[in-house]
Amino acid sequence: MKPLNLTKEIEKNEKTKKEILPIMYSYKERRDKILNEEEKEKFREELRRIKEKAIDGIGELKKRTIRNLEKNGIKVIEAKDSKDANKKIKEIIGKEKLVIKSKSNTINEINLNEALKDKELIETDLGDFIVQIFEGKEIHPVLPSADLTPKEISKKIKEKFGKDVQADPEEIVRFIRGYLREKMYEAKIGITGANVISSDGSIFILENEGNISLTSRIPDKHIILTSFDKIVSSREDALKIVKAGAIFGTGQDYPVYVNIISGPSKTADIQDKLITGAQGAREVYLILLDNKRSKILNSEFKELLYCINCGACLNFCPVYHQIFRRYGSDFPGVKGVIISYFKDSGKNAYKNGAFFCTTCKQCGENCPMKIDLSELIRKLRKQLSDKKIAPDTVIEMVKNVRQYGNPFGKLEEGKVPKKLYCC
């Protein structure tokens, strides 16, 4: 296949690099102040064991999780794919027109915005709200609008809402807070993701802004969309994942808020009679998405399911630093490339960057779960090459190695090969 020309993409991203790269580099400084190298490695090994144990026993663990969640009053629904998940969400929403939602990679994965285009769907995360008014796509799973300047945001607010807001982060936040609060108190439906689920019956959602707390408690119905690979054995394990999400996601020692949801709101303050629906949600739904994860689970790429979506791999990726969201699919980077292989096709994985990775291993060195993404991309490349889905030079090198024992082809003494490949 012809190599993909990314020159224009790299040139277009010069401004983005100027805005976002300093944020990524400062993240490491914050993280290193929380854990020294020895502490970091010890913590990573513990996290790896937690996820390995959970994913290896996910069949029985999922059954136990569903049983305990339903016992707590949470309605659990399994969804085969994006279409199935969107259908079930629309059934729960019914005739309601206003829906509020919080930032979630899984929500983005099923393209919920498109599925609910007939609704007024409001993003409540500040970064995602900004991306929404720009009608764009998030640049990073944790820092969705990091590429946009206060001046650009202020100008867009004027265009969208007719309000003059000073190009100052504090003033912008003040305006968005006021606008979103009105929508939150009006909405009957709130949709969030989840960071981790314990098999003993609790759902954990971490945040800094407080919007998820409001999105999950103020509306009558709270819909949680996540995937089965978020399940771990216990609440104790879940809290360790929460801590990892903060340290490796944003360089914080702990999130500002940790929402632990074990059912709809309840009260027994009147004559000890238990009533569901006090000040929080009256109904809580958990939609567990598969979307080819079962296929990944039974493949040599199973390790990918250990991921907690902290984005640490992207903060150190030289390819992502050049082309950003052009690298990957539903998820940026190597994870997105591999998922597109399972969800779509080998050709899509090729277009999404299967041969972009430099295999520098920076991603694996900084992953809290010690996922060897470089090795996974090598495995993917082998599968694609076997199907002749690879750059022409790669196919030619493989052919030469098989025929001549080297990537250059037939060698003649004293003569330089006609083509010199880097291998």
C-alpha positions in Angstrom: 0.0 0.0 0.0 1.1 3.6 -0.6 2.6 5.3 2.4 0.3 8.0 4.0 1.6 11.6 3.5 1.3 13.5 6.8 3.3 16.6 5.9 0.3 18.9 5.7 -1.1 17.4 9.0 2.2 18.1 10.8 2.3 21.7 9.4 -1.3 22.3 10.4 -0.6 21.2 14.0 2.2 23.8 14.7 -0.2 26.0 16.7 -1.6 23.0 18.6 1.9 21.8 19.5 2.7 25.3 20.9 -0.3 25.2 23.2 -0.5 21.6 24.3 3.1 20.3 24.6 4.1 22.5 27.6 1.1 21.1 29.4 2.1 17.6 28.8 5.7 18.2 29.8 4.7 19.9 33.1 2.5 16.9 33.9 5.6 14.7 34.3 7.1 17.2 36.8 3.9 17.1 38.9 3.7 13.3 38.8 7.3 12.9 39.8 6.7 15.0 42.9 4.0 12.5 44.1 5.9 9.3 43.4 9.6 8.7 43.2 10.9 6.1 40.8 10.9 3.2 43.3 7.4 4.1 44.5 6.1 4.5 41.0 7.3 1.0 39.9 5.9 -0.6 43.0 2.6 1.0 42.4 2.6 0.0 38.8 3.3 -3.6 39.6 0.3 -3.6 42.1 -2.0 -2.0 39.5 -0.9 -4.5 36.9 -1.7 -7.4 39.2 -5.2 -6.0 39.9 -6.1 -5.7 36.2 -4.5 -9.0 35.3 -6.6 -10.8 37.9 -9.8 -9.0 36.9 -9.4 -9.6 33.1 -8.3 -13.2 33.5 -11.5 -13.9 35.5 -13.8 -11.4 33.8 -16.5 -14.0 33.0 -17.4 -14.9 36.5 -16.5 -11.4 37.8 -19.0 -9.8 35.5 -21.8 -12.1 36.6 -21.0 -11.3 40.2 -20.9 -7.6 39.5 -24.3 -7.5 37.7 -25.9 -9.6 40.5 -24.6 -7.2 43.2 -25.4 -4.0 41.3 -29.0 -5.2 40.6 -29.4 -6.1 44.3 -28.5 -2.5 45.0 -31.2 -1.2 42.7 -29.1 -0.4 39.6 -30.6 -1.6 36.3 -27.8 -3.3 34.4 -28.1 -3.6 30.6 -25.5 -5.3 28.4 -24.9 -3.8 24.9 -23.3 -5.7 22.1 -22.1 -2.7 20.1 -22.5 1.0 19.5 -25.8 0.7 17.7 -27.2 -1.5 20.5 -26.0 0.9 23.2 -27.4 4.0 21.5 -30.7 2.2 21.0 -31.0 1.3 24.7 -30.0 4.8 25.8 -32.7 6.4 23.6 -35.3 4.0 25.0 -34.4 5.1 28.6 -34.5 8.8 27.6 -37.9 8.5 25.9 -39.5 11.8 25.0 -37.2 14.0 27.1 -35.6 16.6 25.0 -32.8 18.0 27.2 -30.0 15.7 28.2 -26.8 16.6 30.1 -23.7 14.5 29.9 -20.2 14.4 31.3 -16.9 13.6 29.6 -16.5 9.9 28.8 -14.3 8.1 26.3 -16.9 5.3 26.0 -19.6 7.8 25.2 -17.4 9.2 22.5 -16.7 5.7 21.3 -20.4 5.0 20.5 -20.8 8.5 18.9 -23.7 9.3 21.2 -23.8 13.0 20.0 -24.8 11.8 16.5 -27.3 9.3 17.9 -29.0 12.0 20.0 -28.9 14.8 17.4 -32.6 15.2 17.8 -32.1 16.1 21.5 -30.5 19.1 23.2 -27.4 17.3 24.4 -25.2 19.5 26.7 -21.7 18.7 27.6 -21.0 19.6 31.3 -17.3 19.0 31.4 -15.7 22.4 30.8 -13.2 21.2 28.2 -15.8 19.1 26.3 -18.3 22.0 26.5 -15.7 24.2 24.8 -15.0 21.5 22.1 -18.8 21.2 21.6 -19.3 25.0 20.9 -16.4 24.8 18.5 -18.1 21.8 16.8 -14.7 20.0 16.9 -13.2 16.9 18.4 -11.3 16.6 21.6 -7.5 16.8 21.3 -6.7 14.5 24.3 -8.8 12.1 26.4 -8.1 14.1 29.6 -7.4 17.5 28.2 -10.0 17.9 25.5 -9.6 21.6 24.7 -6.0 22.2 25.6 -5.2 23.4 22.1 -7.6 26.3 22.3 -6.5 29.7 23.7 -8.6 32.0 26.0 -8.8 34.5 23.1 -10.3 31.9 20.7 -12.7 30.7 23.4 -13.9 34.2 24.3 -14.5 34.9 20.6 -16.5 31.7 20.1 -18.7 32.5 23.2 -19.5 35.8 21.6 -20.5 34.1 18.4 -22.6 31.4 20.1 -24.2 33.2 23.0 -23.9 36.9 22.2 -22.0 37.5 25.4 -18.8 39.5 25.8 -16.6 37.5 28.0 -13.0 38.6 28.8 -10.3 36.4 27.3 -9.3 35.3 30.8 -9.6 31.6 32.1 -11.4 32.7 35.3 -13.9 34.8 33.4 -14.6 32.1 30.9 -15.1 29.5 33.6 -17.5 31.8 35.4 -19.6 32.3 32.3 -19.7 28.5 31.5 -20.5 27.6 35.1 -23.6 29.9 35.1 -24.8 28.6 31.7 -24.4 25.0 32.6 -26.0 25.3 36.0 -29.3 26.4 34.4 -29.2 23.4 32.1 -28.4 21.0 34.9 -31.3 22.0 37.1 -33.7 21.7 34.1 -32.6 18.3 32.8 -34.3 15.1 33.7 -31.6 12.8 32.1 -27.9 12.7 33.0 -25.4 10.5 31.3 -21.9 9.8 32.5 -19.2 7.2 32.0 -17.4 5.4 34.8 -13.7 4.9 35.7 -14.0 1.6 37.5 -16.6 -0.8 38.8 -16.2 -3.1 41.8 -17.7 -6.6 41.7 -19.1 -6.1 45.2 -21.6 -3.6 43.8 -20.2 0.0 43.4 -19.4 2.3 40.5 -16.6 4.8 40.8 -16.3 8.0 38.8 -13.5 10.5 39.5 -13.5 14.2 38.6 -12.1 17.6 39.5 -14.9 20.0 38.3 -17.9 18.7 40.2 -20.0 18.5 37.1 -20.3 14.7 37.3 -21.6 14.9 40.8 -24.3 17.2 39.6 -25.0 15.3 36.4 -25.5 12.0 38.3 -27.6 13.5 41.1 -29.8 16.3 39.9 -31.7 14.6 37.0 -34.3 11.9 37.7 -32.5 9.3 35.6 -28.8 8.7 35.7 -27.4 6.6 32.8 -23.9 5.2 33.2 -22.2 4.0 30.0 -19.0 2.0 30.4 -17.4 -1.3 29.3 -16.9 -4.6 31.1 -13.1 -4.2 31.3 -13.6 -1.5 34.0 -14.6 -4.2 36.5 -12.2 -5.1 39.3 -12.6 -7.5 42.2 -13.2 -5.2 45.1 -13.8 -1.6 46.3 -10.2 -1.6 47.7 -8.9 -2.4 44.2 -11.2 0.2 42.7 -9.8 3.0 44.9 -6.3 2.1 43.8 -7.4 2.5 40.2 -9.0 5.9 41.1 -5.7 7.0 42.6 -3.8 5.8 39.5 -6.2 7.8 37.3 -5.3 11.0 39.1 -1.5 10.5 39.3 -1.0 9.2 35.8 -3.9 11.2 34.2 -3.2 14.8 35.5 -0.3 14.5 37.9 -2.5 14.9 41.0 -2.1 12.9 44.2 -5.9 12.3 44.3 -9.0 13.6 42.4 -10.9 16.5 43.9 -14.1 14.3 43.8 -14.6 10.6 43.8 -18.3 9.6 43.2 -19.1 6.1 44.6 -22.5 5.1 43.3 -24.1 2.0 44.8 -27.7 2.5 43.8 -30.4 5.2 43.3 -30.9 7.7 46.1 -32.9 6.5 49.1 -34.3 7.6 52.4 -36.0 6.0 55.4 -36.4 9.1 57.5 -40.2 8.8 57.7 -41.3 6.0 59.9 -38.3 3.9 58.7 -40.0 3.3 55.4 -37.5 3.0 52.6 -38.3 5.4 49.7 -36.3 5.4 46.5 -35.7 8.9 45.0 -34.7 11.3 47.7 -32.5 14.2 46.5 -30.4 12.2 44.0 -31.4 10.1 41.0 -34.6 8.1 41.2 -33.3 5.6 38.6 -29.8 4.5 37.9 -28.9 2.5 34.7 -25.6 0.9 33.9 -25.0 0.0 30.3 -22.1 -2.4 29.9 -20.6 -2.1 26.4 -18.8 -4.9 24.6 -18.1 -3.4 21.2 -15.5 -6.1 20.2 -13.9 -6.2 23.6 -14.8 -9.9 23.9 -12.9 -10.5 20.7 -9.9 -8.6 22.1 -10.2 -10.6 25.3 -9.7 -13.8 23.4 -6.8 -12.5 21.3 -3.1 -11.8 21.7 -4.1 -8.2 22.3 -5.8 -9.0 25.7 -3.4 -6.7 27.5 -5.1 -3.7 25.9 -8.1 -4.3 28.3 -5.9 -3.3 31.2 -6.0 0.3 30.1 -7.6 2.9 32.4 -7.7 5.7 29.8 -5.4 8.1 31.8 -3.7 9.4 28.6 -0.2 9.0 30.0 1.0 7.1 26.9 0.0 10.1 24.7 1.9 12.6 26.8 5.2 11.0 25.8 4.4 9.8 22.3 6.5 11.6 19.6 4.0 10.6 16.9 1.1 12.0 18.8 3.0 15.2 19.4 3.2 15.7 15.7 -0.3 14.7 14.4 -2.5 14.4 17.5 -6.0 13.1 16.7 -4.9 12.0 13.2 -3.2 9.1 15.1 -5.8 6.6 16.3 -9.6 6.3 15.9 -12.3 6.4 18.7 -9.3 6.5 21.1 -6.1 8.4 20.1 -2.8 6.6 19.7 -1.9 2.9 19.6 -5.0 1.9 21.5 -7.2 3.5 18.9 -5.4 1.9 16.1 -5.8 -1.6 17.5 -9.4 -1.1 18.4 -10.1 0.1 14.8 -8.6 -3.2 13.6 -11.1 -5.2 15.6 -14.1 -2.9 15.0 -13.6 -2.0 11.4 -10.9 -3.6 9.3 -7.1 -4.0 8.6 -7.3 -1.2 6.1 -8.8 1.2 8.6 -6.1 0.3 11.1 -3.5 1.1 8.4 -5.1 4.5 7.7 -5.3 5.2 11.5 -1.6 4.8 12.0 -0.6 1.1 12.4 2.8 2.0 10.8 3.2 5.4 12.4 4.6 4.2 15.8 8.4 4.6 16.2 8.4 1.7 18.9 10.4 4.1 21.2 8.6 2.4 24.2 7.9 5.7 26.0 4.2 4.8 26.2 4.9 1.5 28.0 7.4 3.1 30.3 4.8 5.6 31.5 1.7 3.4 31.5 0.4 2.8 35.0 -0.7 -0.7 33.9 2.7 -1.5 32.2 1.0 -2.2 28.9 3.6 -2.9 26.3 1.9 -0.9 23.5 5.1 -1.1 21.3 4.9 -4.9 21.3 1.2 -4.8 20.6 1.7 -2.6 17.6 4.4 -5.0 16.3 1.9 -7.9 16.6 -0.6 -5.8 14.7 1.9 -5.0 12.0 2.7 -8.6 11.5 -1.0 -9.5 11.1 -1.5 -6.7 8.6 1.7 -7.5 6.7 0.5 -11.2 6.4 -2.6 -9.8 4.7 -0.5 -7.5 2.4 -1.8 -4.4 4.3 1.4 -2.5 4.8 3.6 0.1 3.1 5.1 -1.2 -0.1 8.6 -0.9 1.4 7.7 -3.1 4.3 6.2 -5.8 2.1 9.3 -5.6 -0.1 11.6 -5.9 2.9 9.8 -8.9 4.3 10.0 -10.6 0.8 13.7 -9.9 0.7 14.3 -11.3 4.2 12.5 -14.5 3.3 14.3 -14.9 0.0 17.8 -13.5 0.7 18.0 -13.4 4.5 18.3 -9.6 4.5 16.0 -6.6 3.8 17.9 -5.2 0.8 17.6 -8.1 -1.7 20.3 -9.8 -3.6 23.7 -8.5 -2.6 26.7 -8.3 -4.8 30.2 -8.0 -3.4 31.6 -4.5 -3.6 28.3 -2.9 -4.6 25.9 -0.9 -2.6 22.3 -2.2 -2.7 19.9 -0.4 -5.0 17.6 0.4 -2.1 18.7 1.0 1.5 15.9 0.4 4.0 15.9 1.3 7.7 14.8 -1.8 9.6 
